[in-house]
Amino acid sequence: RLEEAAAAARDLGARGGAVAEAVAAIHAAGVVHGDLKPENVALAADGGNGRATLLDFGSAALGGAPAPVGASAEYMAPELWRGGAATAASDVYALAALLYEIAAGRPPFVGEARAVGHQHLMLRPPLAGLAAPAATLLARCLAKDPARRPPARRLAEELRRLEPSAV
């Protein structure tokens, strides 16, 4: 779907909402994915239709235990770059980086892994090209402080309310 960038951007609310709901479901079951990225998300064959499946739980943790860090550089939350364990908040950050990629056609930070890590730690994501509602929502989810990120369930609700023209 990332290859269909224009269509994906128009449907950020629906497609992103489906993925956020899948993330919220695993969080409600006490699971942290630990490696959210485009390769680990599948939308239903009908274009999503409100359903997404998360794949590759090799870095997941159960029962509130911190997950090992398995995330790809472009989707790693700042706390993971500092050596922390994956949590529900770091899953939300990775999901926001994935949503950013859907809306903008690339992850918020790109380059060699060390440079990407520095960007995640020090820079604000470049949100200027996104419409205000989507940019505001993604900025909250890409907050450097994990406590400032909304839970996946609230993110799903807010994404579902985005108008297709609001991206």
DSSP file with accessible surface (Angstrom, degrees, kcal/mol):
  #  RESIDUE AA STRUCTURE BP1 BP2  ACC     N-H-->O    O-->H-N    N-H-->O    O-->H-N    TCO  KAPPA ALPHA  PHI   PSI    X-CA   Y-CA   Z-CA
    1    1 A R    >         0   0  107      0, 0.0     3,-1.2     0, 0.0     7,-0.3   0.000 360.0 360.0 360.0 -28.4    0.0    0.0    0.0
    2    2 A L  T 3   +     0   0   51      1,-0.3     3,-0.5     2,-0.1     6,-0.1   0.816 360.0  61.7 -62.9 -26.5    2.9    2.4    0.6
    3    3 A E  T 3  S+     0   0  195      1,-0.3     2,-0.6     2,-0.1    -1,-0.3   0.732  96.2  60.2 -70.3 -20.2    3.6    2.2   -3.2
    4    4 A E  S <> S+     0   0   94     -3,-1.2     4,-2.9     1,-0.2    -1,-0.3  -0.406  72.8 160.6 -98.6  55.9    0.1    3.7   -3.7
    5    5 A A  H  >  +     0   0   40     -2,-0.6     4,-2.8    -3,-0.5     5,-0.2   0.847  65.3  49.8 -53.8 -44.7    1.1    6.8   -1.8
    6    6 A A  H  > S+     0   0   68     -3,-0.2     4,-1.9     1,-0.2    -1,-0.2   0.952 116.0  42.0 -63.6 -46.2   -1.5    9.2   -3.1
    7    7 A A  H  > S+     0   0   24     -3,-0.2     4,-1.5     1,-0.2    -2,-0.2   0.916 114.9  51.8 -65.6 -41.0   -4.4    6.7   -2.4
    8    8 A A  H  < S+     0   0    1     -4,-2.9    -2,-0.2    -7,-0.3    -1,-0.2   0.912 108.0  51.3 -63.3 -41.2   -2.9    5.8    1.0
    9    9 A A  H >< S+     0   0   20     -4,-2.8     3,-1.4    -5,-0.3     4,-0.2   0.916 108.4  51.6 -63.6 -40.0   -2.6    9.4    2.0
   10   10 A R  H 3< S+     0   0  139     -4,-1.9     3,-0.3     1,-0.3    -1,-0.2   0.829 116.2  41.5 -63.9 -31.4   -6.2   10.1    1.2
   11   11 A D  T 3X>S+     0   0   63     -4,-1.5     4,-2.9     1,-0.2     5,-0.5   0.072  75.5 122.1-104.1  23.8   -7.2    7.1    3.3
   12   12 A L  H <>5S+     0   0    1     -3,-1.4     4,-2.4     1,-0.2     5,-0.5   0.905  75.3  51.2 -54.6 -42.0   -4.8    7.7    6.2
   13   13 A G  H  >5S+     0   0    6     -3,-0.3     4,-1.9    -4,-0.2    -1,-0.2   0.946 116.6  37.8 -62.7 -48.1   -7.7    7.8    8.7
   14   14 A A  H  >5S+     0   0   52      2,-0.2     4,-2.0     3,-0.2    -2,-0.2   0.959 124.8  38.0 -70.2 -50.8   -9.3    4.6    7.6
   15   15 A R  H  X5S+     0   0   22     -4,-2.9     4,-1.9     2,-0.2    -3,-0.2   0.935 120.7  45.4 -68.6 -45.5   -6.1    2.6    7.0
   16   16 A G  H  X<S+     0   0    0     -4,-2.4     4,-3.0    -5,-0.5     5,-0.2   0.892 110.9  54.7 -64.0 -37.7   -4.2    4.1    9.9
   17   17 A G  H  X S+     0   0    0     -4,-1.9     4,-2.4    -5,-0.5    -1,-0.2   0.901 106.4  51.6 -62.3 -39.9   -7.3    3.6   12.1
   18   18 A A  H  X S+     0   0    3     -4,-2.0     4,-1.8     2,-0.2    34,-0.4   0.925 112.8  44.8 -62.9 -43.5   -7.4   -0.1   11.2
   19   19 A V  H  X S+     0   0    4     -4,-1.9     4,-2.5     2,-0.2    -2,-0.2   0.934 112.5  51.3 -67.8 -42.8   -3.7   -0.6   12.1
   20   20 A A  H  X S+     0   0    0     -4,-3.0     4,-2.9     1,-0.2   136,-0.2   0.882 108.2  52.9 -62.6 -36.2   -4.1    1.4   15.3
   21   21 A E  H  X S+     0   0   65     -4,-2.4     4,-2.2     2,-0.2    -1,-0.2   0.899 108.3  50.0 -65.5 -38.7   -7.0   -0.7   16.3
   22   22 A A  H  X S+     0   0   19     -4,-1.8     4,-1.9     2,-0.2    -2,-0.2   0.927 112.5  47.2 -64.7 -40.9   -4.9   -3.9   15.8
   23   23 A V  H  X S+     0   0    0     -4,-2.5     4,-2.5     1,-0.2    -2,-0.2   0.928 110.8  51.8 -65.5 -42.7   -2.2   -2.4   17.9
   24   24 A A  H  X S+     0   0    5     -4,-2.9     4,-2.6   128,-0.2    -1,-0.2   0.891 106.9  54.9 -60.8 -37.8   -4.7   -1.4   20.6
   25   25 A A  H  X S+     0   0   53     -4,-2.2     4,-1.2     2,-0.2    -1,-0.2   0.919 109.8  44.3 -64.1 -43.1   -6.0   -5.0   20.6
   26   26 A I  H  <>S+     0   0   27     -4,-1.9     5,-2.9     1,-0.2    -1,-0.2   0.903 112.8  52.2 -70.4 -35.9   -2.6   -6.5   21.3
   27   27 A H  H ><5S+     0   0   38     -4,-2.5     3,-1.9     1,-0.2    -2,-0.2   0.912 106.3  53.9 -62.9 -40.6   -2.0   -3.8   24.0
   28   28 A A  H 3<5S+     0   0   86     -4,-2.6    -1,-0.2     1,-0.3    -2,-0.2   0.811 107.0  52.7 -63.0 -27.9   -5.3   -4.7   25.6
   29   29 A A  T 3<5S-     0   0   77     -4,-1.2    34,-0.3    -3,-0.2    -1,-0.3   0.368 125.4-104.6 -87.2   3.9   -4.1   -8.3   25.7
   30   30 A G  T < 5S+     0   0   28     -3,-1.9    34,-1.2     1,-0.3    33,-0.5   0.687  77.7 133.3  83.3  20.5   -0.9   -7.3   27.4
   31   31 A V      < -     0   0   18     -5,-2.9     2,-0.5    31,-0.2    -1,-0.3  -0.875  40.6-162.0-109.3 134.8    1.3   -7.6   24.4
   32   32 A V  B     -A   61   0A  18     29,-2.1    29,-1.8    -2,-0.4    56,-0.1  -0.968   9.4-154.7-108.3 127.1    3.9   -5.1   23.1
   33   33 A H        -     0   0    0     -2,-0.5    26,-0.3    27,-0.2    -1,-0.2   0.955  11.5-167.4 -69.1 -53.7    4.8   -5.8   19.5
   34   34 A G  S    S+     0   0    4     53,-0.2    36,-1.1    26,-0.1    37,-0.4   0.347  70.7  55.5  86.1  -8.0    8.3   -4.2   19.6
   35   35 A D        +     0   0    9     36,-0.1     2,-0.3    35,-0.1     5,-0.1  -0.164  62.1 165.5-152.7  50.4    8.9   -4.1   15.8
   36   36 A L        +     0   0    2     39,-0.1    36,-0.2     3,-0.1     5,-0.1  -0.568  19.7 133.7 -73.2 129.1    6.1   -2.2   14.0
   37   37 A K  S >  S-     0   0   38     -2,-0.3     3,-2.1    34,-0.1     4,-0.1  -0.941  70.4 -87.2-163.7 165.9    7.0   -1.3   10.5
   38   38 A P  G >  S+     0   0   29      0, 0.0     3,-1.7     0, 0.0    -1,-0.0   0.872 123.6  58.1 -53.7 -38.1    5.3   -1.6    7.1
   39   39 A E  G 3  S+     0   0  132      1,-0.3    -3,-0.1    -3,-0.0    17,-0.0   0.696 104.5  53.4 -65.7 -18.2    6.6   -5.1    6.5
   40   40 A N  G <  S+     0   0   10     -3,-2.1    15,-2.7    -5,-0.1     2,-0.4   0.140  97.5  76.1-105.2  18.9    4.9   -6.3    9.7
   41   41 A V  E <   -B   54   0B  27     -3,-1.7     2,-0.4    13,-0.2    13,-0.2  -0.998  55.9-173.0-131.2 131.2    1.4   -4.9    8.8
   42   42 A A  E     -B   53   0B  37     11,-2.9    11,-3.3    -2,-0.4     2,-0.3  -0.992   9.7-153.3-124.3 130.4   -1.1   -6.5    6.4
   43   43 A L  E     -B   52   0B  39     -2,-0.4     9,-0.2     9,-0.2     4,-0.1  -0.715  38.9 -87.2 -94.1 154.1   -4.3   -4.9    5.3
   44   44 A A    >>  -     0   0   17      7,-1.6     3,-1.7     4,-0.4     4,-0.9  -0.209  41.9-109.8 -56.4 150.5   -7.3   -7.0    4.2
   45   45 A A  T 34 S+     0   0  104      1,-0.3    -1,-0.1     2,-0.2     4,-0.1   0.731 114.7  69.2 -58.8 -21.8   -7.2   -7.8    0.5
   46   46 A D  T 34 S-     0   0   89      2,-0.1     3,-0.3     1,-0.1    -1,-0.3   0.219 132.7 -82.9 -84.2  17.6  -10.1   -5.5   -0.1
   47   47 A G  T <4 S-     0   0   19     -3,-1.7     3,-0.2     1,-0.2    -2,-0.2   0.546  82.8 -57.4  95.6  10.6   -8.0   -2.5    0.6
   48   48 A G    ><  -     0   0    2     -4,-0.9     3,-3.2     1,-0.2    -4,-0.4  -0.431  57.1-161.9 118.4 -58.6   -8.3   -2.6    4.4
   49   49 A N  T 3  S-     0   0  119     -3,-0.3    -1,-0.2     1,-0.3     3,-0.1   0.852  78.6 -54.5  42.3  37.1  -12.0   -2.4    4.9
   50   50 A G  T 3  S+     0   0   28     -3,-0.2     2,-0.4     1,-0.2    -1,-0.3   0.551 117.9 106.5  82.5   6.3  -11.3   -1.5    8.5
   51   51 A R    <   +     0   0  144     -3,-3.2    -7,-1.6    -7,-0.0     2,-0.3  -0.966  37.8 172.3-126.7 138.1   -9.1   -4.5    9.2
   52   52 A A  E     -B   43   0B  18    -34,-0.4     2,-0.4    -2,-0.4    -9,-0.2  -0.975  17.0-149.4-136.7 152.1   -5.4   -4.9    9.7
   53   53 A T  E     -B   42   0B  84    -11,-3.3   -11,-2.9    -2,-0.3     2,-0.4  -0.982  12.1-141.0-122.4 133.6   -3.3   -7.8   10.8
   54   54 A L  E     -B   41   0B  16     -2,-0.4     2,-0.3   -13,-0.2   -13,-0.2  -0.770  22.9-164.7 -93.1 139.0    0.0   -7.5   12.6
   55   55 A L        +     0   0   75    -15,-2.7   -15,-0.0    -2,-0.4   -16,-0.0  -0.746  50.0  34.6-118.3 166.7    2.8   -9.9   11.7
   56   56 A D        -     0   0   85     -2,-0.3     3,-0.4     1,-0.1    -1,-0.2   0.982  46.7-178.3  56.1  82.5    6.2  -11.0   13.1
   57   57 A F    >   +     0   0   85      1,-0.2     3,-1.7    -3,-0.1    -1,-0.1   0.058  44.6 120.7 -95.3  26.6    5.9  -11.1   16.9
   58   58 A G  T 3  S+     0   0   65      1,-0.3    -1,-0.2   -23,-0.1    -2,-0.1   0.740  80.6  40.3 -64.3 -21.7    9.5  -12.1   17.3
   59   59 A S  T 3  S+     0   0   22     -3,-0.4    -1,-0.3   -26,-0.3    11,-0.1   0.241  93.7 121.9-108.1  12.6   10.3   -9.0   19.3
   60   60 A A    <   -     0   0   28     -3,-1.7     2,-0.3     7,-0.1   -27,-0.2  -0.315  45.2-155.6 -78.3 159.3    7.0   -9.1   21.3
   61   61 A A  B     -A   32   0A  11    -29,-1.8   -29,-2.1     6,-0.1     2,-0.3  -0.979   7.7-147.4-132.7 146.7    6.6   -9.3   25.1
   62   62 A L    >   +     0   0  126     -2,-0.3     3,-1.6   -31,-0.2   -31,-0.2  -0.767  67.1  18.3-111.8 156.5    3.7  -10.5   27.1
   63   63 A G  T 3  S-     0   0   75    -33,-0.5    -1,-0.2   -34,-0.3   -32,-0.1   0.758 126.3 -57.0  63.3  29.2    2.2   -9.6   30.4
   64   64 A G  T 3  S+     0   0   68    -34,-1.2    -1,-0.3     1,-0.3   -33,-0.1   0.420  95.8 139.0  85.1  -4.6    3.7   -6.2   30.8
   65   65 A A    <   -     0   0   51     -3,-1.6    -1,-0.3   -35,-0.2   -33,-0.2  -0.504  64.3-100.1 -70.0 143.0    7.3   -7.4   30.5
   66   66 A P        -     0   0   87      0, 0.0    21,-0.2     0, 0.0    -4,-0.1  -0.403  37.9-124.5 -65.1 139.1    9.4   -5.0   28.5
   67   67 A A  B     -C   86   0C   1     19,-1.8    19,-2.0    -6,-0.2    -7,-0.1  -0.567  24.8-107.0 -81.0 148.3    9.9   -6.2   24.9
   68   68 A P        -     0   0   78      0, 0.0     2,-0.6     0, 0.0    -1,-0.1  -0.407  43.4 -98.6 -67.9 153.4   13.4   -6.7   23.5
   69   69 A V        +     0   0   71      1,-0.2   -34,-0.1    14,-0.1    -9,-0.1  -0.649  62.7 143.6 -78.8 119.1   14.4   -4.0   21.0
   70   70 A G        +     0   0   28    -36,-1.1    -1,-0.2    -2,-0.6   -35,-0.1   0.278  29.3 131.1-131.0   2.4   13.9   -5.4   17.5
   71   71 A A        -     0   0   17    -37,-0.4     2,-0.2     1,-0.1   -36,-0.1  -0.208  60.4-112.6 -66.4 150.0   12.6   -2.2   15.8
   72   72 A S    >>  -     0   0   33    -36,-0.2     3,-2.0     1,-0.1     4,-0.7  -0.545  33.4-110.1 -76.7 148.8   14.0   -0.9   12.5
   73   73 A A  G >4 S+     0   0   20      1,-0.3     3,-1.0    -2,-0.2    -1,-0.1   0.838 114.6  56.6 -51.1 -43.1   15.9    2.4   12.7
   74   74 A E  G 34 S+     0   0   63      1,-0.2    35,-0.3    37,-0.1    -1,-0.3   0.706 116.0  36.7 -66.1 -18.1   13.3    4.4   10.9
   75   75 A Y  G <4 S+     0   0   13     -3,-2.0     2,-0.4    32,-0.1    -1,-0.2   0.356  86.1 121.2-117.4   5.0   10.6    3.4   13.4
   76   76 A M    <<  -     0   0   19     -3,-1.0    15,-0.1    -4,-0.7   -41,-0.0  -0.570  59.3-128.7 -78.9 129.0   12.5    3.3   16.7
   77   77 A A    >>  -     0   0    0     -2,-0.4     4,-1.5    13,-0.1     3,-1.1  -0.312  25.4-109.1 -69.3 154.0   11.2    5.5   19.5
   78   78 A P  H 3> S+     0   0    0      0, 0.0     4,-1.4     0, 0.0     6,-0.2   0.872 117.6  58.8 -54.1 -39.0   13.8    7.8   21.2
   79   79 A E  H 34>S+     0   0   23      1,-0.2     5,-2.9     2,-0.2    -3,-0.0   0.825 103.7  52.5 -64.5 -27.5   13.7    5.8   24.4
   80   80 A L  H X45S+     0   0   11     -3,-1.1     3,-1.5     3,-0.2    -1,-0.2   0.880 105.2  54.0 -73.1 -36.3   14.8    2.7   22.4
   81   81 A W  H 3<5S+     0   0   71     -4,-1.5    -2,-0.2     1,-0.3    -1,-0.2   0.796 105.5  55.3 -65.1 -25.9   17.7    4.7   21.0
   82   82 A R  T 3<5S-     0   0  151     -4,-1.4    -1,-0.3     1,-0.0    -2,-0.2   0.403 129.2 -98.0 -85.8   0.6   18.6    5.5   24.7
   83   83 A G  T < 5S+     0   0   68     -3,-1.5    -3,-0.2     1,-0.2    -2,-0.1   0.516  77.1 140.4  98.6   5.5   18.7    1.7   25.5
   84   84 A G      < -     0   0   30     -5,-2.9    -1,-0.2    -6,-0.2     2,-0.2  -0.241  54.2-100.7 -76.6 168.7   15.2    1.4   27.0
   85   85 A A        -     0   0   39      1,-0.1     2,-0.1   -17,-0.1     5,-0.1  -0.553  41.7 -94.3 -86.8 155.5   12.9   -1.5   26.5
   86   86 A A  B     +C   67   0C   1    -19,-2.0   -19,-1.8    -2,-0.2     2,-0.2  -0.450  50.8 172.1 -68.7 140.5   10.0   -1.5   24.0
   87   87 A T     >  -     0   0   58    -21,-0.2     4,-2.1    -2,-0.1   -53,-0.2  -0.808  52.0 -87.8-136.8 177.6    6.6   -0.5   25.6
   88   88 A A  H  > S+     0   0   41     -2,-0.2     4,-2.1     1,-0.2     5,-0.1   0.892 128.2  55.0 -57.5 -38.7    3.1    0.3   24.4
   89   89 A A  H  > S+     0   0   24      1,-0.2     4,-2.1     2,-0.2    -1,-0.2   0.877 106.0  49.9 -65.5 -36.1    4.3    3.9   24.0
   90   90 A S  H  > S+     0   0    4      2,-0.2     4,-2.4     1,-0.2    -1,-0.2   0.856 107.9  54.5 -72.8 -29.7    7.2    2.9   21.7
   91   91 A D  H  X S+     0   0    2     -4,-2.1     4,-2.7     2,-0.2    -2,-0.2   0.915 107.6  50.2 -63.3 -41.7    4.7    0.9   19.6
   92   92 A V  H  X S+     0   0    2     -4,-2.1     4,-2.6     2,-0.2    -2,-0.2   0.915 109.7  50.9 -63.4 -41.2    2.6    4.1   19.2
   93   93 A Y  H  X S+     0   0    0     -4,-2.1     4,-2.3     2,-0.2    -2,-0.2   0.947 111.7  46.8 -60.1 -47.6    5.7    6.0   18.2
   94   94 A A  H  X S+     0   0    5     -4,-2.4     4,-2.3     1,-0.2    -2,-0.2   0.911 111.6  51.5 -62.2 -40.9    6.6    3.3   15.6
   95   95 A L  H  X S+     0   0    1     -4,-2.7     4,-2.8     1,-0.2    -1,-0.2   0.921 108.9  50.9 -61.5 -41.6    3.0    3.3   14.4
   96   96 A A  H  X S+     0   0    0     -4,-2.6     4,-2.8     2,-0.2    -2,-0.2   0.901 108.5  51.5 -64.2 -39.0    3.1    7.1   14.0
   97   97 A A  H  X S+     0   0    0     -4,-2.3     4,-2.0     2,-0.2    -1,-0.2   0.912 111.3  48.3 -63.9 -38.1    6.3    6.8   11.9
   98   98 A L  H  X S+     0   0    7     -4,-2.3     4,-1.9     2,-0.2    -2,-0.2   0.928 112.1  48.3 -66.4 -43.4    4.6    4.3    9.7
   99   99 A L  H  X S+     0   0    0     -4,-2.8     4,-2.5     1,-0.2    -2,-0.2   0.894 108.7  54.4 -63.7 -39.7    1.5    6.6    9.4
  100  100 A Y  H  X S+     0   0   10     -4,-2.8     4,-3.4     1,-0.2     6,-0.4   0.926 106.6  52.0 -57.8 -44.1    3.9    9.5    8.6
  101  101 A E  H  X S+     0   0   30     -4,-2.0     4,-2.1     1,-0.2    -2,-0.2   0.892 108.5  50.7 -62.5 -38.2    5.3    7.3    5.8
  102  102 A I  H  < S+     0   0   17     -4,-1.9   -93,-0.2     1,-0.2    -1,-0.2   0.944 117.8  39.1 -62.2 -45.0    1.8    6.7    4.4
  103  103 A A  H  < S+     0   0   18     -4,-2.5    -2,-0.2     1,-0.2    -1,-0.2   0.880 129.2  28.2 -74.6 -38.3    1.0   10.4    4.4
  104  104 A A  H  < S-     0   0   46     -4,-3.4    -3,-0.2     2,-0.3    -2,-0.2   0.556 101.1-117.6-104.6 -11.9    4.4   11.8    3.3
  105  105 A G  S  < S+     0   0   48     -4,-2.1    -4,-0.2    -5,-0.4    -3,-0.1   0.484  90.2  51.1  87.7   1.1    5.8    8.9    1.2
  106  106 A R  S    S-     0   0   97     -6,-0.4    -2,-0.3    -5,-0.0    -1,-0.1  -0.976  94.6 -87.6-159.0 158.0    8.8    8.4    3.4
  107  107 A P        -     0   0   12      0, 0.0    -9,-0.1     0, 0.0   -32,-0.1  -0.236  46.4-106.5 -63.6 163.3    9.5    7.8    7.1
  108  108 A P  S    S+     0   0    1      0, 0.0     2,-0.4     0, 0.0   -33,-0.1   0.845 106.8  31.0 -63.4 -31.4   10.0   11.0    9.2
  109  109 A F  S    S+     0   0    6    -35,-0.3     2,-0.3    16,-0.1     7,-0.1  -0.995  73.4 174.5-131.4 131.3   13.7   10.4    9.5
  110  110 A V        +     0   0   65     -2,-0.4     2,-0.3    -3,-0.1     9,-0.0  -0.910  28.3  69.1-133.5 160.0   15.9    8.7    6.9
  111  111 A G  S    S-     0   0   50     -2,-0.3   -37,-0.1     4,-0.0    -2,-0.0  -0.871  85.5  -8.9 133.3-164.7   19.6    8.0    6.3
  112  112 A E  S  > S-     0   0  124     -2,-0.3     4,-2.6     1,-0.1     3,-0.4  -0.360  74.7-108.3 -65.4 147.1   22.3    5.9    7.9
  113  113 A A  H  > S+     0   0   52      1,-0.2     4,-2.6     2,-0.2     5,-0.2   0.860 116.8  49.1 -51.9 -45.6   21.2    4.2   11.1
  114  114 A R  H  > S+     0   0  199      1,-0.2     4,-2.2     2,-0.2    -1,-0.2   0.927 113.3  47.3 -63.8 -41.5   23.3    6.3   13.5
  115  115 A A  H  > S+     0   0   39     -3,-0.4     4,-2.3     2,-0.2    -2,-0.2   0.909 111.3  51.5 -65.7 -39.7   22.1    9.6   11.8
  116  116 A V  H  X S+     0   0    0     -4,-2.6     4,-2.7     2,-0.2    -2,-0.2   0.923 108.4  52.1 -62.9 -42.7   18.5    8.4   12.0
  117  117 A G  H  X S+     0   0    3     -4,-2.6     4,-2.0    -5,-0.2    -2,-0.2   0.930 108.9  49.7 -59.2 -44.4   18.9    7.6   15.7
  118  118 A H  H  X S+     0   0  111     -4,-2.2     4,-2.6     1,-0.2     5,-0.4   0.916 110.6  50.7 -60.7 -42.2   20.3   11.1   16.3
  119  119 A Q  H  X S+     0   0   44     -4,-2.3     4,-2.4     1,-0.2    -2,-0.2   0.921 109.0  50.4 -63.9 -44.0   17.3   12.6   14.4
  120  120 A H  H  < S+     0   0    0     -4,-2.7    -1,-0.2     1,-0.2    -2,-0.2   0.878 117.0  41.9 -60.3 -37.0   14.8   10.6   16.5
  121  121 A L  H  < S+     0   0   47     -4,-2.0    -2,-0.2    -5,-0.2    -1,-0.2   0.853 130.4  19.7 -77.5 -35.5   16.5   11.8   19.6
  122  122 A M  H  < S+     0   0  126     -4,-2.6     2,-0.3    -5,-0.2    -3,-0.2   0.693 106.5  68.3-114.7 -25.4   17.0   15.4   18.7
  123  123 A L     <  -     0   0   83     -4,-2.4    -1,-0.0    -5,-0.4     0, 0.0  -0.747  68.1-124.4-108.2 152.3   14.8   16.7   15.9
  124  124 A R        -     0   0  223     -2,-0.3    19,-0.1     1,-0.1    -3,-0.0  -0.651  44.1-100.3 -81.8 145.7   11.1   17.3   15.5
  125  125 A P        -     0   0   17      0, 0.0     2,-1.2     0, 0.0   -16,-0.1  -0.381  37.1-107.6 -66.6 144.2    9.6   15.4   12.5
  126  126 A P        +     0   0   57      0, 0.0     3,-0.3     0, 0.0    -3,-0.0  -0.599  52.9 159.5 -75.2  98.6    9.1   17.5    9.4
  127  127 A L    >   +     0   0   31     -2,-1.2     3,-1.9     1,-0.2     8,-0.1   0.379  37.0 106.6-102.4   3.3    5.3   17.9    9.4
  128  128 A A  T 3  S+     0   0  106      1,-0.3    -1,-0.2    -3,-0.1     4,-0.1   0.802  76.1  54.9 -58.9 -30.8    5.1   21.0    7.2
  129  129 A G  T 3  S+     0   0   82     -3,-0.3     2,-0.3     2,-0.1    -1,-0.3   0.530  94.2  85.6 -83.7  -2.2    3.7   19.1    4.2
  130  130 A L  S <  S-     0   0   22     -3,-1.9    37,-0.1     1,-0.1   -26,-0.0  -0.715  87.1-101.5-101.3 150.3    0.8   17.5    6.0
  131  131 A A     >  -     0   0   32     -2,-0.3     4,-2.8     1,-0.1     3,-0.3  -0.310  42.2-105.1 -63.9 151.5   -2.6   19.0    6.6
  132  132 A A  H  > S+     0   0   71      1,-0.2     4,-2.8     2,-0.2     5,-0.3   0.851 114.7  51.2 -52.2 -47.5   -3.1   20.4   10.1
  133  133 A P  H  > S+     0   0   67      0, 0.0     4,-1.9     0, 0.0    -1,-0.2   0.945 116.6  40.1 -60.8 -44.8   -5.3   17.7   11.6
  134  134 A A  H  > S+     0   0    1     32,-1.2     4,-2.8    -3,-0.3     5,-0.2   0.920 116.0  51.2 -68.3 -42.3   -3.0   14.9   10.6
  135  135 A A  H  X S+     0   0   14     -4,-2.8     4,-2.5     1,-0.2    -1,-0.2   0.916 110.4  49.1 -62.2 -42.3    0.2   16.8   11.4
  136  136 A T  H  X S+     0   0   86     -4,-2.8     4,-1.8    -5,-0.3    -1,-0.2   0.930 113.4  46.5 -63.4 -45.2   -1.1   17.6   14.9
  137  137 A L  H  X S+     0   0    7     -4,-1.9     4,-1.9    -5,-0.3    -2,-0.2   0.943 114.2  46.6 -64.1 -46.6   -2.0   14.0   15.6
  138  138 A L  H  X S+     0   0    2     -4,-2.8     4,-2.0     1,-0.2    -2,-0.2   0.884 107.6  57.3 -65.8 -36.1    1.3   12.7   14.3
  139  139 A A  H  < S+     0   0   43     -4,-2.5    -1,-0.2    -5,-0.2    -2,-0.2   0.911 107.4  48.4 -60.8 -41.3    3.2   15.3   16.3
  140  140 A R  H >< S+     0   0   85     -4,-1.8     3,-1.1     1,-0.2    -1,-0.2   0.906 113.2  47.0 -64.2 -41.3    1.6   14.0   19.5
  141  141 A C  H 3< S+     0   0    0     -4,-1.9    -1,-0.2     1,-0.2    -2,-0.2   0.752 111.7  50.9 -73.7 -24.0    2.4   10.4   18.6
  142  142 A L  T 3< S+     0   0    3     -4,-2.0    -1,-0.2    -5,-0.2    -2,-0.2   0.163  80.2 141.2 -98.3  19.1    6.0   11.2   17.7
  143  143 A A    <   -     0   0   14     -3,-1.1     6,-0.1     1,-0.1    -3,-0.1  -0.277  57.0-133.3 -60.1 142.4    6.6   13.1   21.0
  144  144 A K  S    S+     0   0   54    -66,-0.1   -65,-0.2   -67,-0.1    -1,-0.1   0.854  94.3  70.6 -66.5 -32.3   10.1   12.5   22.4
  145  145 A D  S >  S-     0   0   82      1,-0.2     3,-1.9   -67,-0.1     4,-0.4  -0.758  75.9-151.3 -88.5 116.0    8.5   11.8   25.9
  146  146 A P  G >  S+     0   0   42      0, 0.0     3,-1.3     0, 0.0    -1,-0.2   0.818  93.1  65.0 -59.4 -27.9    6.6    8.5   25.8
  147  147 A A  G 3  S+     0   0   88      1,-0.3    -3,-0.0    -3,-0.1    -2,-0.0   0.712  97.0  57.4 -67.7 -18.6    4.2    9.8   28.5
  148  148 A R  G <  S+     0   0  182     -3,-1.9    -1,-0.3     2,-0.1    -6,-0.1   0.567  85.5  97.3 -89.1  -8.5    2.9   12.4   26.0
  149  149 A R  S <  S-     0   0   16     -3,-1.3    -8,-0.2    -4,-0.4     3,-0.1  -0.600  77.4-120.0 -82.1 140.5    1.9    9.9   23.4
  150  150 A P        -     0   0    4      0, 0.0    -1,-0.1     0, 0.0    -2,-0.1  -0.384  33.9 -98.2 -73.3 155.4   -1.8    8.8   23.3
  151  151 A P     >  -     0   0   69      0, 0.0     4,-2.3     0, 0.0     3,-0.3  -0.352  36.1-108.4 -66.9 157.2   -2.7    5.2   23.8
  152  152 A A  H  > S+     0   0    2      1,-0.2     4,-2.7     2,-0.2  -128,-0.2   0.853 117.3  58.0 -58.1 -36.2   -3.3    3.2   20.6
  153  153 A R  H  > S+     0   0  114      2,-0.2     4,-2.0     1,-0.2    -1,-0.2   0.940 109.3  43.9 -62.1 -45.6   -7.0    3.0   21.2
  154  154 A R  H  > S+     0   0  117     -3,-0.3     4,-2.6     2,-0.2     5,-0.2   0.912 111.8  53.9 -66.8 -38.7   -7.4    6.8   21.3
  155  155 A L  H  X S+     0   0    0     -4,-2.3     4,-2.8     1,-0.2     5,-0.2   0.928 107.3  51.5 -59.6 -43.7   -5.1    7.1   18.3
  156  156 A A  H  X S+     0   0    1     -4,-2.7     4,-2.3  -136,-0.2    -1,-0.2   0.928 110.6  48.5 -59.4 -44.8   -7.4    4.7   16.4
  157  157 A E  H  X S+     0   0   94     -4,-2.0     4,-1.0     1,-0.2    -1,-0.2   0.920 113.4  46.4 -62.3 -44.5  -10.5    6.8   17.3
  158  158 A E  H  X S+     0   0   36     -4,-2.6     4,-0.5     1,-0.2     3,-0.3   0.882 111.6  51.4 -68.0 -37.8   -8.8   10.0   16.3
  159  159 A L  H >< S+     0   0    1     -4,-2.8     3,-1.4     1,-0.2    -1,-0.2   0.919 105.6  55.1 -64.0 -42.2   -7.6    8.6   13.0
  160  160 A R  H 3< S+     0   0   88     -4,-2.3    -1,-0.2     1,-0.3    -2,-0.2   0.783 105.5  54.4 -62.1 -26.5  -11.1    7.3   12.1
  161  161 A R  H 3< S+     0   0  163     -4,-1.0    -1,-0.3    -3,-0.3    -2,-0.2   0.582  83.1 109.5 -84.3  -9.9  -12.4   10.8   12.6
  162  162 A L    <<  -     0   0   25     -3,-1.4  -148,-0.1    -4,-0.5  -149,-0.1  -0.458  69.7-129.6 -66.9 133.9   -9.9   12.3   10.1
  163  163 A E    >   -     0   0  125     -2,-0.2     3,-2.6     1,-0.1  -150,-0.1  -0.584  20.4-116.9 -77.9 147.1  -11.5   13.5    6.9
  164  164 A P  G >  S+     0   0   76      0, 0.0     3,-0.7     0, 0.0  -152,-0.2   0.842 117.6  53.1 -55.7 -30.3   -9.8   12.1    3.7
  165  165 A S  G 3  S+     0   0  108      1,-0.2  -154,-0.1  -154,-0.1  -155,-0.1   0.535  90.5  79.8 -82.1  -2.7   -9.0   15.7    2.7
  166  166 A A  G <         0   0   12     -3,-2.6   -32,-1.2  -156,-0.2    -1,-0.2   0.260 360.0 360.0 -90.2  14.6   -7.3   16.3    6.1
  167  167 A V    <         0   0   37     -3,-0.7   -35,-0.1   -34,-0.1  -158,-0.0  -0.820 360.0 360.0-109.9 360.0   -4.1   14.6    5.2
